[in-house]
Amino acid sequence: MRRSLLTLTFVSLASMFTLAQAPAAGDVPADRRDLRQDRRDVRKDQRDINHDKRDINRDRVKRNRDVKNGNYAAAKAEQRDINHDKRDLHHDRADRNRDRKGVRHDKRDLRQDRKGH
């Protein structure tokens, strides 16, 4: 009995100290920093997306020229490069969408912090 009471007391004290060290729910400067970082990530991802699109278009022109000239080995290599760029484009779009979701979440947190919720 005494042992379980001591264990319960120790666990209660440990959890209280853990909660006391937790950051406050209304940390506006941290929310602003997080929002700026997410916006920066969205812009970087959009630049990557635009670069991938340009690269895909450039590779398609090269592939079509290779097919027209009968250089099928080079056309196949260009197609592999196009497929690689499309996979990269897909990953960049998914990353951008996750970052946009983070921006929405951070904006909502800031609004709630300003209202005092």
Wavefront OBJ file of the C-alpha trace (Angstrom):
o trace
v 0.000 0.000 0.000
v 2.699 2.429 1.017
v 4.727 1.537 -2.075
v 1.818 2.217 -4.454
v 1.117 5.516 -2.696
v 4.748 6.572 -3.149
v 4.657 5.522 -6.796
v 1.438 7.475 -7.361
v 2.921 10.540 -5.678
v 6.096 10.311 -7.743
v 4.158 9.946 -11.019
v 1.910 12.889 -10.081
v 4.868 15.132 -9.291
v 6.696 14.116 -12.452
v 3.656 14.894 -14.603
v 3.160 18.274 -12.890
v 6.758 19.256 -13.582
v 6.397 18.139 -17.190
v 3.247 20.209 -17.670
v 4.839 23.215 -16.006
v 7.648 23.159 -18.562
v 5.305 22.845 -21.567
v 5.128 25.952 -23.774
v 2.146 28.232 -23.413
v -0.703 27.799 -25.873
v -0.606 31.458 -26.865
v 2.987 31.756 -28.074
v 2.429 34.412 -30.756
v 6.108 35.016 -31.725
v 6.674 31.299 -32.272
v 3.498 31.087 -34.358
v 4.671 34.015 -36.487
v 8.078 32.414 -37.037
v 6.421 29.157 -38.000
v 4.095 30.976 -40.404
v 7.023 32.780 -42.063
v 8.929 29.518 -42.419
v 5.933 27.751 -43.965
v 5.392 30.617 -46.419
v 9.071 30.493 -47.343
v 8.768 26.743 -47.930
v 5.716 27.262 -50.174
v 7.636 29.775 -52.309
v 10.622 27.430 -52.581
v 8.383 24.519 -53.553
v 6.657 26.662 -56.190
v 10.057 27.602 -57.666
v 10.958 23.900 -57.781
v 7.645 23.104 -59.482
v 8.197 25.784 -62.117
v 11.745 24.525 -62.725
v 10.508 20.935 -63.106
v 7.834 22.023 -65.600
v 10.411 23.880 -67.694
v 12.736 20.889 -67.559
v 9.964 18.521 -68.651
v 9.071 20.752 -71.591
v 12.724 21.052 -72.624
v 13.155 17.265 -72.450
v 9.996 16.695 -74.497
v 11.338 18.930 -77.259
v 14.620 16.992 -77.247
v 12.792 13.645 -77.222
v 10.566 14.650 -80.144
v 13.586 15.857 -82.121
v 15.377 12.566 -81.405
v 12.371 10.533 -82.578
v 12.092 12.670 -85.725
v 15.791 12.075 -86.487
v 15.529 8.346 -85.788
v 17.745 8.409 -82.701
v 15.550 6.127 -80.583
v 18.151 5.390 -77.912
v 18.481 9.106 -77.124
v 14.675 9.459 -77.206
v 14.384 6.624 -74.682
v 16.932 8.329 -72.425
v 15.004 11.604 -72.660
v 11.787 9.753 -71.770
v 13.468 8.326 -68.656
v 14.509 11.860 -67.729
v 10.956 13.108 -68.297
v 9.572 10.352 -66.056
v 12.100 11.245 -63.346
v 11.160 14.920 -63.572
v 7.456 14.056 -63.371
v 8.041 12.078 -60.169
v 9.983 15.015 -58.754
v 7.168 17.355 -59.790
v 4.642 15.141 -58.005
v 6.714 15.165 -54.790
v 7.185 18.943 -54.964
v 3.437 19.480 -55.385
v 2.683 17.239 -52.406
v 5.271 19.113 -50.316
v 3.817 22.478 -51.356
v 0.318 21.309 -50.421
v 1.526 20.154 -46.987
v 3.187 23.528 -46.458
v 0.009 25.356 -47.529
v -1.904 23.312 -44.983
v 0.662 24.385 -42.384
v 0.150 28.035 -43.364
v -3.611 27.689 -42.875
v -3.063 25.993 -39.524
v -0.611 28.677 -38.361
v -2.979 31.480 -39.414
v -5.780 29.861 -37.451
v -3.507 29.538 -34.392
v -2.528 33.197 -34.622
v -6.160 34.298 -34.858
v -7.054 32.200 -31.833
v -4.070 33.509 -29.866
v -5.043 37.100 -30.613
v -8.614 36.446 -29.477
v -7.267 34.905 -26.300
v -8.563 31.366 -26.767
l 1 2 3 4 5 6 7 8 9 10 11 12 13 14 15 16 17 18 19 20 21 22 23 24 25 26 27 28 29 30 31 32 33 34 35 36 37 38 39 40 41 42 43 44 45 46 47 48 49 50 51 52 53 54 55 56 57 58 59 60 61 62 63 64 65 66 67 68 69 70 71 72 73 74 75 76 77 78 79 80 81 82 83 84 85 86 87 88 89 90 91 92 93 94 95 96 97 98 99 100 101 102 103 104 105 106 107 108 109 110 111 112 113 114 115 116 117
